[in-house]
């Protein structure tokens, strides 16, 4: 039975139509992902469903016994409350019932009042209290706070001292525990680290009600949704299945639609040629044939359906201006404190040319600070940082602090790259979807996604061979995230990336470093490999009722598994190729040094002899490591190839 039905919904403004004739329905227990490019009207649809905005056409019907929960409805309105008491306020009715039960118990113990009446009231109230979750509301409150990243020491922090991100997490927790039958979640994974997102996934999968969630987190959508609703070209389409399943179905349908459209056009052109030919012959019989064929053309044109216009895409590449040395970055024993607060210690990492390395870790563990140490913005308390030969570093800042918000788009780019002509600057801005007068917009008036595109454009023009990327997919819609992934997959330099985007990590990473206060732990593989090795599968965690459920079967379909194997095979081959190239160059240098060490002028020169001997020892150690990495990758490739047969 449908708990929410949307019929022929339209939203038009004076200057444009946002969407029209959108129809779908959700049944109890459905978990649907709402996807689409930025600006297509996803948040507006939520506002219409909740009655906060009036539509221009169509209607929304929800079951009369159904309650809606929308994150904006649950803000922190009592600054004098603590984190814990603010969330506990969701259960005010249960708290009042509990106090009433305590009063009745006291009265029975003291023989106050009518005993029979009190026992009857106690029975009815206790049954309701237990039915509505009274026995577990305290444990659920604590579990939600811990799961969403509030350690117990922060339970007593007043809400007016929370950051914007912490307030958002607390509002999300209030919504999740509100008892609503339908949850409307707008980008719920914002401000959450991976641990908190895993907890949220478990909560949503076990939640008995209905969920409609807007998210650009494709891994999250694959883990929690069994339906996908897309708004595109002012229309909507809904399929059974998660994001990956939906995209495969959509691609298949679009291919069929484009082929059908092409065939129809060819047929129309063919018949039009016949009509022209018949008219040239000019006989009565020819005119009759031409009229008949023209009617056929009219029918074909009437039935002709244009394929959906494809979303405008950005095609770009990151091309290094020069090649770095094999050792790009070596950090040993780094530690950093701010005042009495230790952020991290004993952090060591070794990044080599061509690697795509991702750093994971809880919010606040110091990942961005580590980048600042590498960029010499801060000084480490202890340890060393060595940047390799010919390394040109490019940085993407998640808060975009390097952008000048008072500048226009064209001046932001042109001032940093003055050797370019105006035509060249406008052309490159056009490739990043800033066209016409949009190049004269000030960055202060732009969305986070538009500013991110400007930052990525500047990073591309810099031509760096070592990219430090701090949450590069934040603010980007799904389409641009995929375009960024394609650009980075083709990048021949080196990457060190901080990200919570697990889909992005899975697609690009060949090595993962997990950062904590006590150092780094390494995993040679993508995010799924990391999960496998740490046994942190997405159906684990602290859930509200303590029950664990498996994700929807669509998420484990053969297509997804096949794609995952293919991705891992490509990554293993890339590691093998990189190792073989590095081994060849290392062996070549070892041979050179061995020849040089045999030369009389070197044997008699103590300093050169010491220098070459030290380098030879380091190269032999590196060669041994490369051989081990190559063997591991070969074994992984062999196992993956066997599994795919």
C-alpha positions as CSV (number, residue, x, y, z in Angstrom):
1,X,0.0,0.0,0.0
2,X,1.3,3.4,-1.0
3,X,2.1,5.7,2.0
4,X,3.2,8.6,-0.3
5,X,1.8,9.3,-3.8
6,X,3.0,12.2,-6.0
7,X,0.9,12.8,-9.1
8,X,1.7,15.0,-12.1
9,X,3.6,17.5,-9.9
10,X,4.9,20.6,-11.6
11,X,6.8,23.6,-10.3
12,X,7.2,26.7,-12.5
13,X,8.7,30.1,-11.8
14,X,8.3,33.2,-13.9
15,X,11.6,32.7,-15.5
16,X,11.7,28.9,-15.9
17,X,10.1,25.5,-15.4
18,X,11.9,23.5,-12.7
19,X,10.1,20.3,-13.4
20,X,6.7,19.1,-14.7
21,X,4.4,16.1,-14.5
22,X,6.5,14.2,-11.9
23,X,4.7,11.1,-10.6
24,X,5.8,8.3,-8.3
25,X,4.7,6.5,-5.2
26,X,6.5,4.9,-2.2
27,X,5.2,2.0,-0.1
28,X,5.9,1.3,3.5
29,X,9.5,0.1,4.0
30,X,10.8,1.6,0.7
31,X,14.2,3.2,0.8
32,X,14.4,5.4,-2.3
33,X,17.3,7.5,-3.5
34,X,16.5,10.9,-5.1
35,X,19.2,11.8,-7.6
36,X,19.8,14.5,-10.2
37,X,22.2,17.4,-11.1
38,X,22.4,20.4,-8.8
39,X,19.5,22.8,-9.5
40,X,17.0,20.3,-10.9
41,X,14.6,20.8,-7.9
42,X,15.3,18.0,-5.5
43,X,15.1,20.2,-2.4
44,X,12.1,22.0,-3.8
45,X,10.4,18.6,-4.2
46,X,11.0,18.0,-0.5
47,X,9.6,21.4,0.4
48,X,6.4,20.7,-1.6
49,X,6.0,17.2,-0.1
50,X,6.2,18.7,3.4
51,X,3.8,21.5,2.6
52,X,6.5,24.3,3.0
53,X,6.1,25.3,-0.7
54,X,3.1,25.4,-3.0
55,X,3.4,23.6,-6.3
56,X,2.0,25.0,-9.6
57,X,0.4,21.8,-10.7
58,X,-0.4,18.2,-9.6
59,X,-0.7,16.9,-6.0
60,X,0.9,15.1,-3.1
61,X,-1.1,12.5,-1.1
62,X,0.1,10.7,2.0
63,X,-1.6,8.1,4.1
64,X,-3.8,9.8,6.8
65,X,-2.0,7.9,9.6
66,X,1.5,8.8,8.2
67,X,3.8,11.3,9.8
68,X,6.6,13.0,7.8
69,X,10.0,13.8,9.2
70,X,12.2,16.4,7.5
71,X,15.6,17.4,8.8
72,X,15.0,21.1,8.7
73,X,12.1,20.6,11.1
74,X,14.4,19.4,13.8
75,X,16.8,22.2,14.7
76,X,18.5,22.9,18.0
77,X,16.1,25.4,19.5
78,X,17.2,25.3,23.2
79,X,20.8,26.7,23.6
80,X,20.7,26.0,27.3
81,X,20.4,22.3,26.7
82,X,23.3,19.9,26.4
83,X,23.9,17.6,23.5
84,X,22.4,14.7,25.4
85,X,19.4,16.5,26.8
86,X,18.6,18.0,23.4
87,X,18.5,14.6,21.7
88,X,16.6,13.1,24.7
89,X,13.9,15.8,24.2
90,X,12.7,13.7,21.2
91,X,11.3,11.3,23.8
92,X,9.5,13.8,26.0
93,X,6.3,11.8,25.9
94,X,8.0,8.7,27.0
95,X,9.8,10.6,29.8
96,X,6.4,11.9,31.0
97,X,5.0,8.4,30.9
98,X,8.0,7.1,32.9
99,X,7.5,9.8,35.5
100,X,3.8,9.0,35.8
101,X,4.6,5.2,36.2
102,X,7.0,6.1,39.0
103,X,4.3,8.2,40.7
104,X,1.8,5.3,40.4
105,X,4.4,2.9,41.8
106,X,5.1,5.2,44.8
107,X,1.3,5.6,45.5
108,X,0.8,1.8,45.4
109,X,3.7,1.3,47.8
110,X,2.3,4.0,50.2
111,X,-1.3,2.8,49.8
112,X,-2.3,6.2,48.5
113,X,-5.5,6.3,46.5
114,X,-7.7,3.6,44.9
115,X,-5.5,0.6,44.5
116,X,-7.6,-1.1,41.8
117,X,-7.8,2.1,39.7
118,X,-4.1,2.7,40.1
119,X,-3.2,-0.9,39.0
120,X,-5.5,-0.6,36.0
121,X,-3.9,2.7,35.0
122,X,-0.4,1.3,35.6
123,X,-1.1,-1.7,33.3
124,X,-2.4,0.4,30.4
125,X,0.3,3.0,30.7
126,X,3.1,0.4,31.0
127,X,1.9,-1.5,28.0
128,X,1.9,1.8,25.9
129,X,5.3,2.8,27.4
130,X,6.9,-0.5,26.3
131,X,5.1,-0.6,22.9
132,X,6.4,2.9,22.1
133,X,10.0,2.0,23.0
134,X,10.2,3.2,26.6
135,X,12.6,0.4,27.6
136,X,15.2,1.3,25.0
137,X,14.9,5.1,24.5
138,X,18.0,5.9,26.7
139,X,20.2,3.3,24.9
140,X,18.9,4.5,21.5
141,X,19.8,8.1,22.4
142,X,23.3,7.1,23.4
143,X,23.8,4.8,20.4
144,X,22.7,7.6,18.0
145,X,25.1,10.1,19.5
146,X,28.0,7.7,19.5
147,X,27.2,6.4,16.1
148,X,27.1,9.9,14.6
149,X,30.4,10.9,16.1
150,X,29.7,12.4,19.5
151,X,32.1,10.8,22.1
152,X,30.6,10.5,25.6
153,X,32.8,13.4,26.8
154,X,30.8,15.7,24.5
155,X,27.4,14.6,25.8
156,X,27.4,17.5,28.3
157,X,28.5,20.2,25.9
158,X,25.9,23.0,25.5
159,X,24.3,23.1,22.1
160,X,25.2,26.8,21.6
161,X,28.9,25.8,21.6
162,X,28.5,23.3,18.8
163,X,30.0,23.9,15.3
164,X,27.6,24.1,12.3
165,X,28.6,20.5,11.3
166,X,27.9,19.2,14.9
167,X,24.5,20.9,14.9
168,X,23.7,19.3,11.6
169,X,24.6,15.9,13.1
170,X,22.5,16.5,16.2
171,X,19.5,17.6,14.0
172,X,19.9,14.4,12.0
173,X,20.0,12.3,15.2
174,X,16.7,14.0,16.3
175,X,15.1,13.3,13.0
176,X,16.2,9.6,13.0
177,X,14.8,9.1,16.5
178,X,11.6,11.1,16.0
179,X,9.4,8.1,15.2
180,X,8.2,9.6,11.8
181,X,6.8,7.1,9.3
182,X,8.5,8.8,6.3
183,X,12.0,10.3,6.5
184,X,13.0,12.9,4.0
185,X,16.8,13.2,4.2
186,X,18.6,15.9,2.3
187,X,22.4,15.1,2.0
188,X,22.5,13.3,5.4
189,X,26.1,12.2,5.0
190,X,27.4,15.8,4.9
191,X,29.6,16.4,8.0
192,X,29.9,12.7,8.7
193,X,33.1,10.7,8.7
194,X,33.1,7.1,7.3
195,X,32.4,5.5,10.7
196,X,29.3,7.7,11.2
197,X,28.1,7.0,7.7
198,X,28.4,3.3,8.3
199,X,26.3,3.7,11.4
200,X,23.7,5.7,9.5
201,X,23.5,3.0,6.8
202,X,22.8,0.4,9.3
203,X,20.1,2.6,10.9
204,X,18.3,3.2,7.6
205,X,18.4,-0.4,6.5
206,X,16.8,-1.6,9.7
207,X,14.3,1.3,9.9
208,X,10.8,0.0,9.4
209,X,9.4,3.1,7.8
210,X,9.9,4.7,4.4
211,X,12.9,6.8,3.4
212,X,13.4,9.3,0.5
213,X,17.0,10.5,0.5
214,X,18.8,13.0,-1.6
215,X,22.5,12.2,-1.8
216,X,25.5,12.4,-4.1
217,X,27.2,9.6,-2.1
218,X,26.9,6.8,-4.5
219,X,28.3,4.2,-2.2
220,X,25.8,5.2,0.5
221,X,22.9,4.9,-2.0
222,X,24.1,1.5,-3.1
223,X,24.1,0.3,0.5
224,X,20.7,1.6,1.6
225,X,18.3,2.0,-1.3
226,X,16.0,-0.4,-3.1
227,X,14.5,2.2,-5.5
228,X,16.0,5.2,-7.3
229,X,14.1,8.3,-8.4
230,X,15.9,10.6,-10.9
231,X,14.9,14.1,-11.9
232,X,16.4,14.9,-15.3
233,X,15.3,17.2,-18.2
234,X,12.4,18.4,-16.0
235,X,11.0,14.8,-15.9
236,X,11.3,11.9,-13.4
237,X,12.0,8.2,-13.8
238,X,11.9,5.6,-11.1
239,X,13.4,2.1,-11.1
240,X,13.7,-0.7,-8.7
241,X,17.3,-1.0,-7.6
242,X,20.1,0.9,-6.1
243,X,22.1,3.7,-7.8
244,X,24.4,1.4,-9.7
245,X,21.6,-0.8,-10.9
246,X,19.6,2.2,-11.9
247,X,22.5,3.7,-13.9
248,X,23.1,0.5,-15.8
249,X,19.4,0.3,-16.7
250,X,19.3,4.0,-17.7
251,X,22.4,3.6,-19.9
252,X,20.8,0.6,-21.6
253,X,17.5,2.4,-22.2
254,X,19.2,5.5,-23.5
255,X,21.2,3.4,-26.0
256,X,18.0,1.8,-27.2
257,X,16.2,5.1,-27.4
258,X,19.0,6.8,-29.4
259,X,19.2,3.9,-31.8
260,X,15.5,3.9,-32.3
261,X,15.5,7.6,-32.9
262,X,18.3,7.3,-35.4
263,X,16.5,4.5,-37.2
264,X,13.2,6.6,-37.3
265,X,15.1,9.6,-38.7
266,X,16.7,7.4,-41.4
267,X,13.4,6.0,-42.3
268,X,11.8,9.5,-42.6
269,X,14.7,10.6,-44.8
270,X,14.4,7.5,-47.0
271,X,10.6,8.1,-47.5
272,X,11.2,11.8,-48.1
273,X,13.5,10.9,-50.9
274,X,10.8,8.7,-52.4
275,X,8.3,11.6,-52.2
276,X,10.7,13.9,-54.0
277,X,11.3,11.4,-56.6
278,X,7.6,10.7,-57.2
279,X,7.0,14.5,-57.5
280,X,9.7,14.9,-60.1
281,X,8.2,12.2,-62.3
282,X,5.0,14.3,-62.2
283,X,2.4,11.7,-63.2
284,X,-1.0,11.3,-61.5
285,X,-0.1,7.9,-60.2
286,X,3.2,9.4,-58.8
287,X,1.3,12.2,-57.0
288,X,-1.0,9.6,-55.4
289,X,2.0,7.7,-54.2
290,X,3.7,10.8,-52.9
291,X,0.6,11.8,-50.9
292,X,0.5,8.3,-49.4
293,X,4.1,8.4,-48.5
294,X,3.8,11.9,-47.0
295,X,1.0,10.6,-44.7
296,X,3.4,7.8,-43.6
297,X,6.1,10.5,-42.9
298,X,3.6,12.6,-40.9
299,X,2.7,9.5,-38.8
300,X,6.4,8.7,-38.1
301,X,7.1,12.3,-37.1
302,X,4.1,12.3,-34.8
303,X,5.5,9.2,-33.1
304,X,9.1,10.5,-33.1
305,X,10.4,10.9,-29.6
306,X,13.6,12.8,-29.0
307,X,16.0,11.0,-26.7
308,X,16.6,12.7,-23.4
309,X,19.1,15.5,-23.8
310,X,22.3,14.4,-22.2
311,X,23.5,16.4,-19.2
312,X,26.3,18.8,-20.3
313,X,29.6,17.3,-19.3
314,X,33.1,18.7,-18.6
315,X,36.0,17.0,-20.4
316,X,39.3,17.8,-18.9
317,X,42.7,16.2,-18.0
318,X,45.4,16.7,-15.4
319,X,48.6,16.7,-17.4
320,X,51.9,17.1,-15.5
321,X,54.4,19.5,-17.0
322,X,57.3,17.3,-15.9
323,X,58.0,13.8,-14.4
324,X,59.0,13.6,-10.7
325,X,61.6,11.3,-9.2
326,X,60.5,7.8,-8.0
327,X,60.3,9.0,-4.3
328,X,57.7,11.7,-4.2
329,X,57.1,12.2,-0.5
330,X,58.7,10.6,2.6
331,X,57.4,11.5,6.1
332,X,59.0,9.9,9.1
333,X,57.8,10.1,12.7
334,X,55.7,13.2,12.4
335,X,53.9,14.5,15.5
336,X,51.8,17.7,15.9
337,X,50.1,19.2,19.0
338,X,48.1,22.4,19.5
339,X,48.7,23.6,23.0
340,X,48.1,20.6,25.3
341,X,46.1,18.7,22.7
342,X,48.0,16.0,20.9
343,X,46.6,15.7,17.4
344,X,48.8,12.8,16.2
345,X,52.3,11.3,16.6
346,X,54.6,8.8,14.9
347,X,53.0,9.4,11.5
348,X,55.1,8.0,8.6
349,X,54.3,7.5,5.0
350,X,56.2,6.9,1.7
351,X,54.5,8.0,-1.5
352,X,56.0,6.9,-4.8
353,X,55.6,8.2,-8.4
354,X,52.3,7.1,-10.0
355,X,50.6,6.0,-6.8
356,X,47.0,6.9,-5.9
357,X,47.0,6.9,-2.1
358,X,44.0,7.8,0.1
359,X,44.1,8.8,3.7
360,X,41.1,7.8,5.9
361,X,40.4,8.6,9.5
362,X,37.8,10.1,11.8
363,X,37.0,13.8,11.7
364,X,39.5,15.7,13.8
365,X,42.4,13.1,13.6
366,X,44.6,15.6,11.8
367,X,44.4,14.7,8.1
368,X,44.1,18.3,6.9
369,X,46.8,19.4,9.4
370,X,49.1,16.7,7.8
371,X,48.6,18.3,4.4
372,X,49.5,21.7,6.0
373,X,52.7,20.2,7.3
374,X,53.6,18.8,3.9
375,X,52.9,22.2,2.3
376,X,55.1,23.9,5.0
377,X,52.1,26.0,6.3
378,X,52.6,24.6,9.8
379,X,55.7,23.2,11.3
380,X,55.7,19.7,12.8
381,X,56.7,19.2,16.4
382,X,58.9,16.3,15.5
383,X,59.8,14.1,12.6
384,X,60.9,14.9,9.0
385,X,59.3,15.6,5.7
386,X,61.2,15.1,2.4
387,X,59.8,16.2,-1.0
388,X,61.3,14.3,-3.9
389,X,63.2,15.5,-6.9
390,X,61.2,17.5,-9.6
391,X,58.0,17.3,-7.5
392,X,55.6,20.0,-8.4
393,X,52.7,20.0,-5.9
394,X,49.2,21.1,-6.6
395,X,46.6,21.5,-3.8
396,X,42.8,21.3,-3.7
397,X,41.5,22.9,-0.5
398,X,38.1,21.5,0.7
399,X,37.2,24.9,2.2
400,X,38.4,26.8,-1.0
401,X,40.3,29.3,1.1
402,X,42.7,30.0,-1.8
403,X,39.9,31.5,-3.9
404,X,39.3,35.3,-4.0
405,X,35.6,35.7,-3.5
406,X,35.6,39.3,-4.5
407,X,36.9,38.4,-8.0
408,X,34.9,37.4,-11.1
409,X,35.5,33.9,-12.5
410,X,37.5,35.2,-15.4
411,X,39.8,37.4,-13.2
412,X,40.3,34.6,-10.7
413,X,41.8,32.4,-13.5
414,X,43.4,35.2,-15.6
415,X,45.2,36.8,-12.6
416,X,46.9,33.5,-11.8
417,X,47.7,32.6,-15.4
418,X,48.4,36.0,-17.0
419,X,50.2,34.5,-20.0
420,X,46.9,33.2,-21.3
421,X,44.8,35.3,-23.7
422,X,41.2,36.4,-22.9
423,X,40.0,34.0,-25.5
424,X,41.9,31.1,-24.0
425,X,40.6,31.9,-20.5
426,X,37.0,32.2,-21.7
427,X,37.4,29.0,-23.6
428,X,38.7,27.0,-20.7
429,X,35.9,28.5,-18.4
430,X,33.4,27.4,-21.0
431,X,34.7,23.8,-20.8
432,X,34.0,24.0,-17.1
433,X,30.4,25.2,-17.8
434,X,30.9,28.9,-17.3
435,X,29.6,30.4,-20.5
436,X,28.7,33.8,-21.8
437,X,28.2,36.4,-19.0
438,X,28.7,33.8,-16.3
439,X,32.4,34.4,-16.6
440,X,31.8,37.8,-15.1
441,X,30.0,36.5,-12.0
442,X,31.8,37.1,-8.7
443,X,32.8,34.0,-6.8
444,X,30.9,35.3,-3.7
445,X,27.6,34.7,-5.6
446,X,28.5,31.2,-6.7
447,X,27.5,27.9,-5.1
448,X,30.0,25.6,-3.4
449,X,29.9,23.3,-6.5
450,X,30.7,26.2,-8.9
451,X,33.6,27.4,-6.8
452,X,34.9,23.8,-6.7
453,X,34.9,23.8,-10.5
454,X,36.9,27.0,-10.5
455,X,39.4,25.5,-8.1
456,X,39.7,22.3,-10.1
457,X,40.2,24.4,-13.3
458,X,43.1,26.3,-11.7
459,X,44.6,23.0,-10.5
460,X,44.4,21.6,-14.0
461,X,46.2,24.6,-15.5
462,X,49.0,24.4,-13.0
463,X,50.3,21.2,-14.4
464,X,51.5,19.7,-11.1
465,X,52.8,16.1,-11.0
466,X,51.8,15.6,-7.3
467,X,48.2,16.4,-6.3
468,X,47.2,16.9,-2.7
469,X,43.4,16.7,-2.7
470,X,41.4,17.4,0.4
471,X,37.8,16.2,0.0
472,X,37.7,17.0,-3.8
473,X,34.2,15.6,-4.4
474,X,32.5,17.8,-1.7
475,X,30.0,20.2,-3.3
476,X,30.1,18.3,-6.6
477,X,27.0,16.7,-8.1
478,X,27.1,13.1,-9.2
479,X,27.8,13.8,-12.9
480,X,30.8,16.1,-12.2
481,X,32.1,13.6,-9.6
482,X,32.2,11.0,-12.3
483,X,34.0,13.4,-14.7
484,X,36.6,14.2,-12.1
485,X,37.1,10.5,-11.5
486,X,37.7,9.9,-15.2
487,X,40.2,12.8,-15.3
488,X,42.1,11.5,-12.3
489,X,42.2,7.9,-13.7
490,X,44.0,9.3,-16.7
491,X,46.5,11.4,-14.6
492,X,50.0,10.1,-15.0
493,X,51.3,11.8,-11.8
494,X,50.9,11.0,-8.1
495,X,48.0,11.6,-5.8
496,X,47.6,11.8,-2.1
497,X,43.9,12.2,-1.3
498,X,41.7,12.8,1.8
499,X,38.2,11.7,1.1
500,X,35.0,10.3,2.8
501,X,33.6,9.4,-0.7
502,X,33.8,5.6,-0.6
503,X,32.7,5.2,-4.3
504,X,35.4,7.7,-5.3
505,X,37.9,5.8,-3.1
506,X,36.9,2.5,-4.6
507,X,37.3,3.7,-8.1
508,X,40.7,5.3,-7.7
509,X,42.7,4.0,-4.7
510,X,45.5,1.5,-5.1
511,X,46.6,2.1,-1.5
512,X,44.8,3.2,1.7
513,X,46.4,4.8,4.8
514,X,44.2,4.9,7.9
515,X,45.3,7.7,10.2
516,X,44.9,7.8,14.0
517,X,46.5,9.6,16.9
518,X,49.2,6.9,17.1
519,X,50.2,6.8,13.4
520,X,49.3,5.2,10.1
521,X,48.2,1.8,9.0
522,X,48.5,0.7,5.4
523,X,46.1,-1.4,3.2
524,X,47.2,-2.3,-0.4
525,X,43.9,-2.0,-2.2
526,X,40.7,0.0,-2.5
527,X,37.9,0.7,0.1
528,X,36.2,-2.7,-0.3
529,X,39.6,-4.4,0.2
530,X,40.1,-2.3,3.3
531,X,36.7,-3.4,4.6
532,X,37.5,-7.0,3.9
533,X,40.8,-6.8,5.8
534,X,39.4,-5.0,8.8
535,X,36.1,-7.0,8.9
536,X,34.2,-3.7,9.0
537,X,31.5,-4.7,6.6
538,X,28.7,-2.2,6.3
539,X,26.2,-4.4,8.2
540,X,28.2,-3.9,11.4
541,X,28.0,-1.1,13.9
542,X,25.9,0.2,16.8
543,X,22.3,0.3,15.5
544,X,19.3,1.5,17.3
545,X,17.8,-1.8,18.2
546,X,21.0,-3.8,18.0
547,X,19.7,-5.8,15.1
548,X,21.8,-6.2,12.0
549,X,20.4,-6.6,8.5
550,X,21.9,-7.5,5.2
551,X,21.7,-4.9,2.4
552,X,19.3,-5.3,-0.4
553,X,20.1,-8.1,-2.8
554,X,20.2,-5.6,-5.7
555,X,23.5,-4.3,-4.2
556,X,25.1,-7.7,-4.6
557,X,23.9,-8.4,-8.2
558,X,26.1,-9.9,-10.7
559,X,26.6,-6.6,-12.5
560,X,28.0,-4.9,-9.4
561,X,30.3,-7.8,-8.6
562,X,31.6,-8.0,-12.1
563,X,32.3,-4.3,-12.2
564,X,34.1,-4.5,-8.9
565,X,36.3,-7.4,-10.1
566,X,37.1,-5.6,-13.3
567,X,38.1,-2.5,-11.3
568,X,40.3,-4.5,-9.0
569,X,41.9,-6.3,-12.0
570,X,42.7,-2.9,-13.6
571,X,44.2,-1.6,-10.4
572,X,46.3,-4.7,-10.0
573,X,47.6,-4.4,-13.6
574,X,48.4,-0.7,-12.9
575,X,50.4,-1.6,-9.8
576,X,52.3,-4.3,-11.8
577,X,53.1,-1.9,-14.6
578,X,54.3,0.8,-12.2
579,X,56.4,-1.7,-10.3
580,X,58.0,-3.2,-13.4
581,X,58.9,0.3,-14.7
582,X,60.4,1.3,-11.3
583,X,62.2,-2.1,-11.0
584,X,63.8,-1.5,-14.5
585,X,64.9,2.0,-13.6
586,X,66.2,0.9,-10.2
587,X,68.2,-2.0,-11.7
588,X,69.6,0.3,-14.4
589,X,70.8,2.8,-11.7
590,X,72.3,-0.1,-9.6
591,X,74.3,-1.2,-12.6
592,X,75.6,2.3,-13.2
593,X,76.6,2.6,-9.5
594,X,78.3,-0.7,-9.5
595,X,80.4,0.3,-12.6
596,X,81.2,3.7,-11.0
597,X,82.3,2.0,-7.8
598,X,84.8,0.0,-9.7
599,X,86.4,3.1,-11.3
600,X,89.9,4.0,-9.8
601,X,89.0,7.7,-9.3
602,X,86.0,6.7,-7.1
603,X,87.9,4.0,-5.1
604,X,90.5,6.7,-4.2
605,X,87.8,9.3,-3.3
606,X,86.4,8.5,0.2
607,X,83.5,11.0,-0.1
608,X,82.3,9.7,-3.4
609,X,82.8,6.1,-2.4
610,X,80.6,6.7,0.7
611,X,77.9,8.6,-1.3
612,X,77.7,5.9,-4.0
613,X,77.7,3.0,-1.5
614,X,74.9,4.6,0.5
615,X,72.8,5.2,-2.6
616,X,73.5,1.6,-3.7
617,X,72.3,0.3,-0.4
618,X,69.1,2.4,-0.5
619,X,68.4,1.3,-4.1
620,X,68.8,-2.4,-3.2
621,X,66.4,-2.0,-0.3
622,X,64.0,-0.2,-2.6
623,X,64.4,-2.9,-5.2
624,X,63.5,-5.6,-2.6
625,X,60.4,-3.7,-1.6
626,X,59.3,-3.2,-5.3
627,X,59.8,-6.9,-6.0
628,X,57.6,-7.8,-3.0
629,X,54.9,-5.3,-4.1
630,X,55.1,-6.8,-7.6
631,X,54.7,-10.3,-6.4
632,X,51.7,-9.4,-4.2
633,X,50.1,-7.6,-7.1
634,X,50.7,-10.6,-9.4
635,X,49.2,-12.9,-6.9
636,X,46.2,-10.6,-6.5
637,X,45.7,-10.5,-10.3
638,X,45.9,-14.2,-10.5
639,X,43.2,-14.7,-7.8
640,X,40.9,-12.0,-9.4
641,X,41.3,-13.5,-12.9
642,X,40.4,-17.0,-11.5
643,X,37.3,-15.6,-9.7
644,X,36.1,-13.9,-12.9
645,X,36.1,-17.2,-14.9
